[in-house]
Amino acid sequence: MTSQHTSGSKAAPTKIVTTPTGRIMRINVDEAGVPLATGTPVAPVAKAPVVSDPARRADVLFRVRRDEGHELSSWWMVGAFVVTSGLVILLMSGVPGIA
C-alpha cells in the first residue's frame, strides 16, 4: 500500500508496514519499492520468546489455562457474588439517613 505526503509539491511514495508488535510505520521508498536510507541507524530487534500457550504470555496477568478437570468451579463465582452483596448491604446499613 502506498500513500502520499501532502506537505510538499512533489509526493514522496511511502509504504505502510506493520511490525510484529502491531506498530504501524510509514517508510519512504523509491520508485522500485526499495526503502530509502534515512541516516538513522536501525537497532537490532530482539526476538520475543516463542510461547506455545497464549494464556501464558507475559502481558496476560490473571488468565491461567489449567489442566483438564482442574477448572475453577462456577460456584466460587456465585459465592463471591453473595459475599460481596452481603458486605455491601452490611456496610450500607450503617449509613445514616437511608430509610
C-alpha positions in Angstrom: 0.0 0.0 0.0 1.4 3.4 -0.9 0.3 6.8 0.2 1.5 10.4 -0.5 2.6 13.3 1.7 0.6 16.4 1.1 3.0 19.0 2.6 5.2 19.4 -0.4 4.7 20.0 -4.1 6.2 16.6 -5.0 4.6 13.5 -3.5 7.1 11.1 -2.0 6.0 7.4 -2.3 5.7 5.6 1.1 5.0 2.1 2.2 2.9 1.2 5.3 4.5 -1.6 7.3 3.0 -3.3 10.3 5.6 -4.6 12.8 5.2 -7.9 14.7 4.3 -5.9 17.8 1.4 -4.2 15.9 3.0 -0.8 15.4 2.2 0.8 12.0 5.1 2.5 10.4 5.4 4.6 7.2 8.6 4.0 5.3 9.9 6.2 2.4 10.5 4.1 -0.7 11.9 4.8 -4.2 10.1 4.1 -7.4 11.1 0.4 -7.3 9.7 0.0 -3.8 13.1 -0.3 -2.1 13.3 1.5 1.3 15.4 4.7 1.3 18.2 5.2 3.8 17.3 7.9 6.3 20.6 8.1 8.2 19.0 6.7 11.3 20.8 3.5 12.5 18.5 0.6 12.8 18.8 -1.2 16.1 18.6 -5.0 16.0 15.2 -6.2 17.3 15.4 -8.8 20.0 13.1 -11.7 19.2 10.4 -12.5 21.7 10.4 -16.0 23.1 8.0 -18.3 21.4 5.1 -19.0 23.6 3.0 -22.0 22.7 0.1 -21.2 25.0 -1.4 -17.8 24.5 -2.7 -17.7 28.1 0.8 -17.8 29.4 2.1 -14.7 27.6 4.0 -12.1 29.6 1.3 -9.4 29.0 -1.5 -11.6 30.4 -1.8 -11.1 34.1 -4.6 -13.1 35.6 -5.6 -15.6 32.9 -4.3 -19.1 33.5 -5.1 -22.2 31.4 -5.5 -25.1 33.8 -5.3 -28.8 33.0 -8.4 -30.7 32.0 -10.6 -31.3 35.1 -8.9 -28.6 37.2 -11.0 -25.7 36.0 -12.5 -23.3 38.6 -16.0 -24.2 39.7 -18.7 -21.7 38.9 -19.9 -22.0 42.5 -16.9 -19.9 43.6 -18.2 -17.0 41.5 -21.7 -17.4 42.9 -20.3 -17.5 46.4 -18.1 -14.4 45.7 -21.2 -12.5 44.5 -23.2 -13.5 47.6 -20.4 -12.5 50.0 -19.8 -9.2 48.2 -23.5 -8.4 48.1 -23.8 -9.2 51.8 -20.8 -7.0 52.6 -22.3 -4.1 50.7 -25.6 -4.4 52.4 -23.9 -4.6 55.8 -21.8 -1.5 55.1 -24.8 0.4 53.7 -26.9 -0.4 56.8 -24.5 1.7 58.8 -25.0 4.8 56.7 -27.5 7.2 58.4 -30.3 8.8 56.5 -31.2 5.8 54.4 -34.7 4.6 55.0 
